[in-house]
Amino acid sequence: MTEDVRSEARVRIAHAGDVPAIARIYVDTWRSAYAGLLPDRVLTGMSETRQQAYWGETLARGTDTMHVAEIAGAVAGFAAAGPARPLLPKSVEPACRGEVYTLYVLPEHQDRGLGRALLAASFGALARRNMLPVVVWVLADNPARFFYEHLGGRRVGERQSSLGGAHHLEAAYLWTDIPCSGSARWSI
Ligand SMILES: CC(C)(COP(=O)(O)OP(=O)(O)OC[C@H]1O[C@@H](n2cnc3c(N)ncnc32)[C@H](O)[C@@H]1OP(=O)(O)O)[C@@H](O)C(=O)NCCC(=O)NCCS
């Protein structure tokens, strides 16, 4: 952690009023994290308005568990989790019930423990929904894979996918032993 933000940071369940911030974080972090990994036209073509519609519908549907991380009352990151998509090979898939679909922290607030706290909150919510173990899919070239490895994820599979006409590899990370979100290591 580069500075002590524990006193002013917290993670909570997302609500409808968070949708504009979630859409902005989604667009900002995609453009920053995926430059050079995904086609420029995909990143420049992103729209906060479309993202607001998507996340507003997702929240209203209620199948995803969504959390936001706040610093001093401003939303700085978010995560969405729910039932695992059936993307893993049959040898792994039966063991996998939950998935963290999305985990993004604004570039200026990264490396302060928010990503870990959001992941822990998502794990806790999936455990309460009886959706363990948990998988996360990440672009295989995304440095975020080291974050997941650092936090105990085990690489269990890969798949090819495409976006904007470009093909890329995604890697699956699995957690069978879910860390206790109440422990100091997993809190902010
Ligand atoms: C990946 C991401 C969510 C991590 O969130 P964060 O708030 O920056 O991470 P944290 O501060 O909670 O880091 C927790 C630990 O992981 C480590 N870590 C974080 N990012 C890392 C990385 N890229 N490589 C290696 N370790 C990393 C931190 O050093 C910290 O280690 P510690 O045990 O010494 O404290 C965030 O950087 C992000 O949003 N990235 C861009 C979007 C993205 O790629 N999201 C993932 C899509 S699948």
The ligand as an SDF file (V2000), in Angstrom:
LIG
                    3D

 48 50  0  0  0  0  0  0  0  0999 V2000
   -5.8270   -5.8600  -10.9490 C   0  0  0  0  0  0  0  0  0  0  0  0
   -6.4260   -4.8460   -9.9700 C   0  0  0  0  0  0  0  0  0  0  0  0
   -7.9090   -5.1240   -9.7660 C   0  0  0  0  0  0  0  0  0  0  0  0
   -5.6870   -4.9580   -8.6310 C   0  0  0  0  0  0  0  0  0  0  0  0
   -6.2570   -4.0320   -7.7150 O   0  0  0  0  0  0  0  0  0  0  0  0
   -5.3410   -3.1380   -6.7670 P   0  0  0  0  0  0  0  0  0  0  0  0
   -6.2300   -2.3760   -5.8650 O   0  0  0  0  0  0  0  0  0  0  0  0
   -4.3760   -2.3680   -7.6000 O   0  0  0  0  0  0  0  0  0  0  0  0
   -4.5210   -4.2730   -5.9750 O   0  0  0  0  0  0  0  0  0  0  0  0
   -4.2290   -4.3300   -4.3960 P   0  0  0  0  0  0  0  0  0  0  0  0
   -3.6180   -3.0250   -3.9680 O   0  0  0  0  0  0  0  0  0  0  0  0
   -5.4100   -4.8120   -3.6660 O   0  0  0  0  0  0  0  0  0  0  0  0
   -3.0860   -5.4600   -4.3810 O   0  0  0  0  0  0  0  0  0  0  0  0
   -3.1010   -6.5540   -3.4900 C   0  0  0  0  0  0  0  0  0  0  0  0
   -1.7660   -7.2590   -3.5860 C   0  0  0  0  0  0  0  0  0  0  0  0
   -1.5450   -7.6880   -4.9420 O   0  0  0  0  0  0  0  0  0  0  0  0
   -0.3450   -7.1100   -5.4520 C   0  0  0  0  0  0  0  0  0  0  0  0
   -0.5750   -6.7460   -6.8410 N   0  0  0  0  0  0  0  0  0  0  0  0
   -1.4750   -5.8870   -7.3430 C   0  0  0  0  0  0  0  0  0  0  0  0
   -1.3900   -5.8350   -8.6880 N   0  0  0  0  0  0  0  0  0  0  0  0
   -0.3730   -6.6680   -9.0220 C   0  0  0  0  0  0  0  0  0  0  0  0
    0.2120   -7.0470  -10.2530 C   0  0  0  0  0  0  0  0  0  0  0  0
   -0.2230   -6.5510  -11.4330 N   0  0  0  0  0  0  0  0  0  0  0  0
    1.2400   -7.9400  -10.2280 N   0  0  0  0  0  0  0  0  0  0  0  0
    1.6800   -8.4660   -9.0640 C   0  0  0  0  0  0  0  0  0  0  0  0
    1.1490   -8.1420   -7.8570 N   0  0  0  0  0  0  0  0  0  0  0  0
    0.1320   -7.2510   -7.8410 C   0  0  0  0  0  0  0  0  0  0  0  0
   -0.1050   -5.8670   -4.6040 C   0  0  0  0  0  0  0  0  0  0  0  0
    1.2580   -5.5000   -4.5970 O   0  0  0  0  0  0  0  0  0  0  0  0
   -0.5930   -6.3320   -3.2420 C   0  0  0  0  0  0  0  0  0  0  0  0
    0.4270   -7.1300   -2.6550 O   0  0  0  0  0  0  0  0  0  0  0  0
    0.7560   -7.1570   -1.0610 P   0  0  0  0  0  0  0  0  0  0  0  0
    0.3900   -8.5240   -0.6200 O   0  0  0  0  0  0  0  0  0  0  0  0
    2.1940   -6.8830   -0.9940 O   0  0  0  0  0  0  0  0  0  0  0  0
   -0.0600   -6.0860   -0.3940 O   0  0  0  0  0  0  0  0  0  0  0  0
   -6.2220   -3.3980  -10.4880 C   0  0  0  0  0  0  0  0  0  0  0  0
   -4.8410   -3.1640  -10.6630 O   0  0  0  0  0  0  0  0  0  0  0  0
   -6.9410   -3.1050  -11.7790 C   0  0  0  0  0  0  0  0  0  0  0  0
   -8.1080   -2.7010  -11.7640 O   0  0  0  0  0  0  0  0  0  0  0  0
   -6.2440   -3.2790  -12.9060 N   0  0  0  0  0  0  0  0  0  0  0  0
   -6.7400   -2.8960  -14.2200 C   0  0  0  0  0  0  0  0  0  0  0  0
   -7.9650   -3.6690  -14.6500 C   0  0  0  0  0  0  0  0  0  0  0  0
   -7.7720   -5.1680  -14.6800 C   0  0  0  0  0  0  0  0  0  0  0  0
   -6.8800   -5.6710  -15.3460 O   0  0  0  0  0  0  0  0  0  0  0  0
   -8.6450   -5.8630  -13.9460 N   0  0  0  0  0  0  0  0  0  0  0  0
   -8.6520   -7.3000  -13.9290 C   0  0  0  0  0  0  0  0  0  0  0  0
   -9.5040   -7.7970  -15.0480 C   0  0  0  0  0  0  0  0  0  0  0  0
   -9.6530   -9.5680  -15.0190 S   0  0  0  0  0  0  0  0  0  0  0  0
  1  2  1  0
  2  3  1  0
  2  4  1  0
  2 36  1  0
  4  5  1  0
  5  6  1  0
  6  7  2  0
  6  8  1  0
  6  9  1  0
  9 10  1  0
 10 11  2  0
 10 12  1  0
 10 13  1  0
 13 14  1  0
 14 15  1  0
 15 16  1  0
 15 30  1  0
 16 17  1  0
 17 18  1  0
 17 28  1  0
 18 19  1  0
 18 27  1  0
 19 20  2  0
 20 21  1  0
 21 22  1  0
 21 27  2  0
 22 23  1  0
 22 24  2  0
 24 25  1  0
 25 26  2  0
 26 27  1  0
 28 29  1  0
 28 30  1  0
 30 31  1  0
 31 32  1  0
 32 33  2  0
 32 34  1  0
 32 35  1  0
 36 37  1  0
 36 38  1  0
 38 39  2  0
 38 40  1  0
 40 41  1  0
 41 42  1  0
 42 43  1  0
 43 44  2  0
 43 45  1  0
 45 46  1  0
 46 47  1  0
 47 48  1  0
M  END
$$$$
